[in-house]
């Protein structure tokens, strides 16, 4: 993860709440006048940070922002961003004590994400998202896909992914799991480098380590083996 930017302020260290609030104070909600970039939309980033901040005023601001984001990404036919907005809406509903609405929004996100095998959008949202995904399991909605999603989250006990690491020559590191997830989303090394704030050469090195640990020779085989291990 990057050492600076909006998310670093909310991921530990001295004064995370203060730095996060400082960043929020510089942001407005007029996301439509900003360019929609491929890997991160400013409005979606703002909604995610508001939810992570968690204070009542931040949740109220997120509640105002997310419906407008939903309408916007729907109007531009962006399935990828619609998945993320629905997932964020699920977290907001849960924070507001509206679990049925949270699970309905999350079910819609999962239905859109399953055909493309999208994982990172959910995994980046942390333990609260993992808890909501587990609540979907009794509904028998895309059970194999839900298992793959949950395998991407750290194990509550060990801090390491549970399913998906058995039978490996050596367990994958957290960074290697991030790279593998993005490889499964058919991102190029350059796109992965941009998303993770590392160099393409570092991505290539992580890829080589992944192939060696999975005992495979290329990206396709790595993804296939990872999917089998997670099922």
Backbone torsions as a table, in degrees:
resi	resn	phi	psi	omega
1	UNK	NA	154.1	179.3
2	UNK	-67.7	153.6	178.7
3	UNK	-88.1	-6.1	177.6
4	UNK	-137.2	171.4	-178.2
5	UNK	107.7	175.0	-172.3
6	UNK	-60.9	-35.6	-175.0
7	UNK	-77.1	-32.2	-179.0
8	UNK	-61.3	-28.6	-179.7
9	UNK	-68.7	-15.8	-176.3
10	UNK	-114.9	13.4	-175.9
11	UNK	-118.7	40.8	175.1
12	UNK	95.4	-179.5	-176.4
13	UNK	91.7	178.2	-176.2
14	UNK	-72.4	129.5	173.7
15	UNK	64.1	43.0	-176.4
16	UNK	-63.1	-40.5	-178.6
17	UNK	-62.8	-41.7	-178.9
18	UNK	-63.9	-46.3	-178.8
19	UNK	-66.3	-37.8	178.3
20	UNK	-64.0	-42.8	179.3
21	UNK	-66.1	-37.6	177.0
22	UNK	-59.5	-43.0	179.4
23	UNK	-66.3	-43.7	-179.6
24	UNK	-59.0	-36.2	-177.4
25	UNK	-65.0	-20.5	-179.1
26	UNK	-90.7	-3.9	-173.3
27	UNK	-104.8	140.0	171.4
28	UNK	-109.7	172.0	-174.1
29	UNK	-97.2	9.4	-177.1
30	UNK	-86.9	68.5	-175.0
31	UNK	-69.3	-23.3	-173.8
32	UNK	-71.5	-18.1	178.7
33	UNK	-90.2	-2.1	176.4
34	UNK	-97.0	151.8	179.0
35	UNK	-68.5	144.1	175.0
36	UNK	-87.4	109.4	-178.9
37	UNK	-93.4	163.9	-169.6
38	UNK	-66.0	-43.1	-170.0
39	UNK	-101.4	-14.3	-178.2
40	UNK	-160.3	119.9	177.7
41	UNK	-93.6	134.3	-177.4
42	UNK	-58.4	-38.0	179.7
43	UNK	-65.8	-40.1	178.1
44	UNK	-66.0	-42.1	177.1
45	UNK	-58.5	-45.7	-179.8
46	UNK	-61.1	-44.6	179.4
47	UNK	-61.3	-41.2	-178.9
48	UNK	-64.8	-41.2	-179.7
49	UNK	-70.1	-36.8	176.2
50	UNK	-60.3	-43.1	179.2
51	UNK	-67.3	-39.3	178.7
52	UNK	-66.2	-34.9	178.2
53	UNK	-63.3	-44.6	168.5
54	UNK	77.1	-5.0	178.6
55	UNK	-71.4	155.2	-177.5
56	UNK	-53.4	-42.3	-179.0
57	UNK	-66.8	-35.0	177.7
58	UNK	-69.1	-39.3	177.7
59	UNK	-65.7	-38.3	176.7
60	UNK	-63.7	-39.8	179.1
61	UNK	-66.5	-39.5	177.0
62	UNK	-64.5	-38.3	179.5
63	UNK	-64.5	-29.6	176.3
64	UNK	-79.3	-36.4	-174.5
65	UNK	-76.0	-43.8	-169.8
66	UNK	-63.3	-40.6	176.8
67	UNK	-61.7	-36.5	177.5
68	UNK	-68.7	-38.1	175.1
69	UNK	-62.9	-40.9	179.1
70	UNK	-58.9	-47.3	179.5
71	UNK	-63.2	-38.5	-176.9
72	UNK	-67.6	-50.5	-176.9
73	UNK	-69.4	-27.2	174.4
74	UNK	-67.2	-40.5	-177.6
75	UNK	-67.2	-28.2	-179.9
76	UNK	-98.4	6.3	174.5
77	UNK	57.8	44.1	179.0
78	UNK	-100.8	96.8	-178.7
79	UNK	-63.8	-39.6	-178.1
80	UNK	-59.8	-46.6	179.8
81	UNK	-72.9	-30.9	177.2
82	UNK	-64.2	-39.8	175.8
83	UNK	-57.9	-46.4	-177.7
84	UNK	-66.6	-41.1	179.5
85	UNK	-65.0	-41.7	177.9
86	UNK	-63.6	-39.9	177.5
87	UNK	-63.5	-40.8	177.5
88	UNK	-67.3	-38.0	176.0
89	UNK	-62.1	-37.6	177.0
90	UNK	-61.5	-43.4	178.3
91	UNK	-64.9	-37.2	178.3
92	UNK	-65.2	-47.3	178.3
93	UNK	-57.6	-42.8	179.8
94	UNK	-63.1	-41.4	178.7
95	UNK	-64.5	-27.7	179.4
96	UNK	-89.0	2.6	180.0
97	UNK	78.6	21.2	-178.4
98	UNK	-110.8	71.0	-173.4
99	UNK	-63.9	-42.8	179.0
100	UNK	-56.9	-42.2	178.3
101	UNK	-66.5	-36.8	178.5
102	UNK	-61.4	-45.3	-178.1
103	UNK	-70.9	-31.5	176.0
104	UNK	-65.2	-46.4	178.6
105	UNK	-63.0	-41.6	-179.2
106	UNK	-67.5	-37.8	177.4
107	UNK	-61.3	-39.1	177.3
108	UNK	-64.8	-41.0	179.3
109	UNK	-63.7	-43.4	-179.8
110	UNK	-64.0	-41.1	179.6
111	UNK	-61.7	-37.7	178.5
112	UNK	-74.4	-33.1	-173.3
113	UNK	-82.8	-27.9	-173.3
114	UNK	-57.9	-46.4	-176.4
115	UNK	-58.8	-34.6	179.7
116	UNK	-92.8	-1.0	-179.3
117	UNK	63.1	34.2	-178.3
118	UNK	-67.7	129.8	-178.4
119	UNK	-125.3	-46.1	-171.9
120	UNK	-59.0	-37.5	-179.3
121	UNK	-53.3	-43.0	-179.5
122	UNK	-78.7	-44.9	-175.1
123	UNK	-61.7	-32.5	-179.6
124	UNK	-69.5	-14.1	-175.9
125	UNK	-90.1	-0.1	166.4
126	UNK	82.5	-168.4	-172.4
127	UNK	-59.6	-34.6	179.7
128	UNK	-63.4	-37.1	176.3
129	UNK	-68.3	-40.2	177.6
130	UNK	-59.2	-41.4	179.4
131	UNK	-62.7	-41.4	178.9
132	UNK	-66.7	-40.5	178.4
133	UNK	-61.3	-38.2	177.8
134	UNK	-63.4	-33.1	179.4
135	UNK	-69.8	-19.4	176.5
136	UNK	-79.0	-21.7	-173.5
137	UNK	-57.1	-42.7	179.1
138	UNK	-62.6	-17.2	179.8
139	UNK	-80.4	-4.6	178.4
140	UNK	57.0	44.1	178.4
141	UNK	-100.3	114.6	177.4
142	UNK	44.7	59.3	-172.0
143	UNK	-58.6	-41.2	-179.8
144	UNK	-64.9	-41.4	179.8
145	UNK	-67.3	-41.0	177.1
146	UNK	-60.9	-39.1	177.4
147	UNK	-61.6	-40.9	177.7
148	UNK	-64.4	-41.5	178.3
149	UNK	-61.1	-48.9	-176.4
150	UNK	-67.1	-28.0	177.6
151	UNK	-67.0	-20.2	-179.2
152	UNK	-81.2	-11.7	180.0
153	UNK	-91.4	148.9	175.3
154	UNK	-61.4	146.0	174.2
155	UNK	-64.6	134.4	-179.7
156	UNK	-57.2	-30.2	-176.4
157	UNK	-87.3	-46.4	-171.2
158	UNK	-96.8	-18.8	-173.8
159	UNK	80.6	0.1	178.2
160	UNK	-115.7	150.1	177.9
161	UNK	-55.5	138.7	-178.0
162	UNK	-83.7	-83.6	177.8
163	UNK	-63.6	154.2	174.5
164	UNK	96.3	-9.8	-179.6
165	UNK	-110.4	-4.7	-178.2
166	UNK	-72.1	145.1	175.5
167	UNK	80.3	6.7	179.1
168	UNK	-83.2	151.6	173.4
169	UNK	-59.4	-40.6	177.9
170	UNK	-151.3	137.3	-178.7
171	UNK	-59.8	148.0	176.1
172	UNK	-76.0	144.0	174.4
173	UNK	-75.4	167.6	177.8
174	UNK	-57.7	-42.5	-178.8
175	UNK	-66.6	-40.1	178.3
176	UNK	-64.5	-36.0	175.6
177	UNK	-65.1	-38.4	176.5
178	UNK	-62.2	-45.4	-179.8
179	UNK	-63.7	-42.5	-179.7
180	UNK	-63.0	-40.1	177.9
181	UNK	-60.3	-43.3	-179.3
182	UNK	-72.2	-32.8	173.6
183	UNK	-60.6	-38.8	-179.6
184	UNK	-68.5	-20.0	176.9
185	UNK	-91.7	13.8	174.6
186	UNK	62.3	32.7	176.0
187	UNK	-85.3	145.9	177.2
188	UNK	-76.0	166.5	177.4
189	UNK	-59.1	-37.7	-179.8
190	UNK	-66.3	-40.9	178.8
191	UNK	-67.1	-39.3	177.7
192	UNK	-64.4	-42.4	178.6
193	UNK	-59.4	-41.9	179.6
194	UNK	-65.7	-42.0	-177.0
195	UNK	-68.1	-34.6	-175.0
196	UNK	-102.1	1.3	179.1
197	UNK	59.9	44.6	175.1
198	UNK	-132.0	172.8	-178.2
199	UNK	-84.7	155.7	175.0
200	UNK	-57.5	-33.4	177.9
201	UNK	-65.2	-37.7	177.2
202	UNK	-66.3	-39.1	176.1
203	UNK	-59.9	-44.6	-179.7
204	UNK	-61.4	-39.7	179.1
205	UNK	-65.4	-43.1	177.3
206	UNK	-61.8	-39.7	179.0
207	UNK	-60.6	-43.5	178.8
208	UNK	-61.8	-40.7	178.3
209	UNK	-64.3	-40.1	179.3
210	UNK	-62.7	-46.7	-179.0
211	UNK	-60.9	-40.1	-179.1
212	UNK	-66.5	-44.3	-177.5
213	UNK	-68.7	-33.3	179.2
214	UNK	-87.1	-5.7	-178.6
215	UNK	58.3	49.3	178.5
216	UNK	-129.0	171.7	-175.7
217	UNK	-110.8	-11.5	-177.4
218	UNK	-157.2	177.1	-176.8
219	UNK	-60.2	-46.7	-177.2
220	UNK	-59.1	-44.7	-179.7
221	UNK	-67.0	-36.5	179.3
222	UNK	-63.5	-45.4	-179.3
223	UNK	-64.9	-42.5	-179.4
224	UNK	-62.1	-44.7	-179.2
225	UNK	-67.6	-39.6	178.7
226	UNK	-62.8	-41.6	178.8
227	UNK	-63.9	-40.8	178.8
228	UNK	-65.5	-38.7	-179.1
229	UNK	-68.0	-31.9	-177.6
230	UNK	-82.3	-13.7	-176.3
231	UNK	-88.3	NA	NA
